């Protein structure tokens, strides 16, 4: 019987209780409802996205901390110059 109970919750997850302002909880509930997902799914998604963004910035800062900004700009500009000029297809217009 215990095996059945343990299988209901994935082993790579745990319960986290957060104290958040009431207005933030209401905003989460409204946004989750608009997205058609549970508040838990939506909050997990937002946390994951924000952490990923922070980790990406940290990685970029580490990779570029010892680089010369002007050299980096020149390198990026050289890439842009290689892009062929041409008509933008209708399906790609804003």
ChimeraX commands (.cxc) that place a marker at each C-alpha (Angstrom):
marker #1 position 0.00,0.00,0.00 radius 0.5
marker #1 position 2.81,2.44,0.78 radius 0.5
marker #1 position 4.23,1.86,-2.69 radius 0.5
marker #1 position 1.01,3.19,-4.24 radius 0.5
marker #1 position 1.10,6.31,-2.08 radius 0.5
marker #1 position 4.73,7.02,-2.92 radius 0.5
marker #1 position 4.08,6.69,-6.67 radius 0.5
marker #1 position 1.54,9.53,-6.62 radius 0.5
marker #1 position 4.22,12.21,-6.11 radius 0.5
marker #1 position 7.25,12.19,-8.41 radius 0.5
marker #1 position 10.52,11.81,-6.55 radius 0.5
marker #1 position 12.05,14.84,-8.25 radius 0.5
marker #1 position 9.46,17.20,-6.75 radius 0.5
marker #1 position 8.70,18.50,-3.31 radius 0.5
marker #1 position 6.25,20.87,-1.69 radius 0.5
marker #1 position 7.42,24.43,-1.10 radius 0.5
marker #1 position 5.32,26.82,0.96 radius 0.5
marker #1 position 5.73,30.50,0.11 radius 0.5
marker #1 position 4.40,33.53,1.90 radius 0.5
marker #1 position 3.43,36.07,-0.74 radius 0.5
marker #1 position 1.32,39.22,-0.68 radius 0.5
marker #1 position -2.39,38.73,-1.33 radius 0.5
marker #1 position -2.31,40.87,-4.46 radius 0.5
marker #1 position 0.48,38.74,-5.95 radius 0.5
marker #1 position -1.52,35.57,-5.24 radius 0.5
marker #1 position -4.55,37.10,-6.95 radius 0.5
marker #1 position -2.46,38.08,-9.97 radius 0.5
marker #1 position -1.03,34.56,-10.17 radius 0.5
marker #1 position -4.51,33.05,-9.97 radius 0.5
marker #1 position -5.87,35.34,-12.69 radius 0.5
marker #1 position -2.93,34.77,-15.02 radius 0.5
marker #1 position -2.99,31.01,-14.48 radius 0.5
marker #1 position -6.69,30.93,-15.23 radius 0.5
marker #1 position -6.17,32.92,-18.44 radius 0.5
marker #1 position -3.45,30.47,-19.47 radius 0.5
marker #1 position -5.68,27.51,-18.65 radius 0.5
marker #1 position -3.28,25.96,-16.13 radius 0.5
marker #1 position -3.16,25.53,-12.39 radius 0.5
marker #1 position -1.64,28.23,-10.23 radius 0.5
marker #1 position 1.07,25.75,-9.24 radius 0.5
marker #1 position 1.99,25.07,-12.88 radius 0.5
marker #1 position 2.03,28.77,-13.68 radius 0.5
marker #1 position 4.14,29.70,-10.64 radius 0.5
marker #1 position 6.59,26.89,-11.41 radius 0.5
marker #1 position 6.84,28.10,-15.01 radius 0.5
marker #1 position 7.50,31.69,-13.92 radius 0.5
marker #1 position 10.14,30.64,-11.39 radius 0.5
marker #1 position 11.84,28.45,-13.96 radius 0.5
marker #1 position 11.86,31.21,-16.58 radius 0.5
marker #1 position 13.22,33.81,-14.17 radius 0.5
marker #1 position 15.94,31.52,-12.83 radius 0.5
marker #1 position 16.94,30.56,-16.36 radius 0.5
marker #1 position 17.22,34.23,-17.29 radius 0.5
marker #1 position 19.37,35.00,-14.22 radius 0.5
marker #1 position 21.61,32.00,-14.91 radius 0.5
marker #1 position 21.98,33.09,-18.55 radius 0.5
marker #1 position 23.01,36.61,-17.52 radius 0.5
marker #1 position 25.55,35.23,-15.05 radius 0.5
marker #1 position 27.00,32.95,-17.74 radius 0.5
marker #1 position 27.22,35.83,-20.21 radius 0.5
marker #1 position 28.84,38.10,-17.63 radius 0.5
marker #1 position 31.43,35.44,-16.88 radius 0.5
marker #1 position 32.17,34.77,-20.55 radius 0.5
marker #1 position 32.46,38.43,-21.51 radius 0.5
marker #1 position 33.95,39.96,-18.36 radius 0.5
marker #1 position 37.49,39.97,-19.77 radius 0.5
marker #1 position 36.51,40.89,-23.34 radius 0.5
marker #1 position 36.82,44.24,-25.04 radius 0.5
marker #1 position 33.36,45.66,-25.78 radius 0.5
marker #1 position 34.49,47.49,-28.93 radius 0.5
marker #1 position 35.97,44.27,-30.35 radius 0.5
marker #1 position 32.74,42.40,-29.58 radius 0.5
marker #1 position 30.66,45.10,-31.29 radius 0.5
marker #1 position 32.90,44.95,-34.34 radius 0.5
marker #1 position 32.58,41.17,-34.50 radius 0.5
marker #1 position 28.77,41.33,-34.30 radius 0.5
marker #1 position 28.67,44.07,-36.94 radius 0.5
marker #1 position 30.79,41.92,-39.25 radius 0.5
marker #1 position 28.21,39.13,-38.89 radius 0.5
marker #1 position 25.39,41.51,-39.76 radius 0.5
marker #1 position 27.25,42.68,-42.86 radius 0.5
marker #1 position 27.24,39.08,-44.13 radius 0.5
marker #1 position 23.44,38.95,-44.13 radius 0.5
marker #1 position 22.27,39.30,-47.73 radius 0.5
marker #1 position 20.08,42.28,-48.55 radius 0.5
marker #1 position 16.77,41.48,-50.11 radius 0.5
marker #1 position 13.04,41.69,-50.03 radius 0.5
marker #1 position 11.36,40.56,-46.82 radius 0.5
marker #1 position 8.77,37.87,-47.62 radius 0.5
marker #1 position 5.15,38.73,-46.81 radius 0.5
marker #1 position 4.96,35.96,-44.22 radius 0.5
marker #1 position 7.88,37.56,-42.32 radius 0.5
marker #1 position 6.59,41.14,-42.24 radius 0.5
marker #1 position 5.42,42.72,-39.01 radius 0.5
marker link #1:1,2 radius 0.2
marker link #1:2,3 radius 0.2
marker link #1:3,4 radius 0.2
marker link #1:4,5 radius 0.2
marker link #1:5,6 radius 0.2
marker link #1:6,7 radius 0.2
marker link #1:7,8 radius 0.2
marker link #1:8,9 radius 0.2
marker link #1:9,10 radius 0.2
marker link #1:10,11 radius 0.2
marker link #1:11,12 radius 0.2
marker link #1:12,13 radius 0.2
marker link #1:13,14 radius 0.2
marker link #1:14,15 radius 0.2
marker link #1:15,16 radius 0.2
marker link #1:16,17 radius 0.2
marker link #1:17,18 radius 0.2
marker link #1:18,19 radius 0.2
marker link #1:19,20 radius 0.2
marker link #1:20,21 radius 0.2
marker link #1:21,22 radius 0.2
marker link #1:22,23 radius 0.2
marker link #1:23,24 radius 0.2
marker link #1:24,25 radius 0.2
marker link #1:25,26 radius 0.2
marker link #1:26,27 radius 0.2
marker link #1:27,28 radius 0.2
marker link #1:28,29 radius 0.2
marker link #1:29,30 radius 0.2
marker link #1:30,31 radius 0.2
marker link #1:31,32 radius 0.2
marker link #1:32,33 radius 0.2
marker link #1:33,34 radius 0.2
marker link #1:34,35 radius 0.2
marker link #1:35,36 radius 0.2
marker link #1:36,37 radius 0.2
marker link #1:37,38 radius 0.2
marker link #1:38,39 radius 0.2
marker link #1:39,40 radius 0.2
marker link #1:40,41 radius 0.2
marker link #1:41,42 radius 0.2
marker link #1:42,43 radius 0.2
marker link #1:43,44 radius 0.2
marker link #1:44,45 radius 0.2
marker link #1:45,46 radius 0.2
marker link #1:46,47 radius 0.2
marker link #1:47,48 radius 0.2
marker link #1:48,49 radius 0.2
marker link #1:49,50 radius 0.2
marker link #1:50,51 radius 0.2
marker link #1:51,52 radius 0.2
marker link #1:52,53 radius 0.2
marker link #1:53,54 radius 0.2
marker link #1:54,55 radius 0.2
marker link #1:55,56 radius 0.2
marker link #1:56,57 radius 0.2
marker link #1:57,58 radius 0.2
marker link #1:58,59 radius 0.2
marker link #1:59,60 radius 0.2
marker link #1:60,61 radius 0.2
marker link #1:61,62 radius 0.2
marker link #1:62,63 radius 0.2
marker link #1:63,64 radius 0.2
marker link #1:64,65 radius 0.2
marker link #1:65,66 radius 0.2
marker link #1:66,67 radius 0.2
marker link #1:67,68 radius 0.2
marker link #1:68,69 radius 0.2
marker link #1:69,70 radius 0.2
marker link #1:70,71 radius 0.2
marker link #1:71,72 radius 0.2
marker link #1:72,73 radius 0.2
marker link #1:73,74 radius 0.2
marker link #1:74,75 radius 0.2
marker link #1:75,76 radius 0.2
marker link #1:76,77 radius 0.2
marker link #1:77,78 radius 0.2
marker link #1:78,79 radius 0.2
marker link #1:79,80 radius 0.2
marker link #1:80,81 radius 0.2
marker link #1:81,82 radius 0.2
marker link #1:82,83 radius 0.2
marker link #1:83,84 radius 0.2
marker link #1:84,85 radius 0.2
marker link #1:85,86 radius 0.2
marker link #1:86,87 radius 0.2
marker link #1:87,88 radius 0.2
marker link #1:88,89 radius 0.2
marker link #1:89,90 radius 0.2
marker link #1:90,91 radius 0.2
marker link #1:91,92 radius 0.2
marker link #1:92,93 radius 0.2
marker link #1:93,94 radius 0.2
view
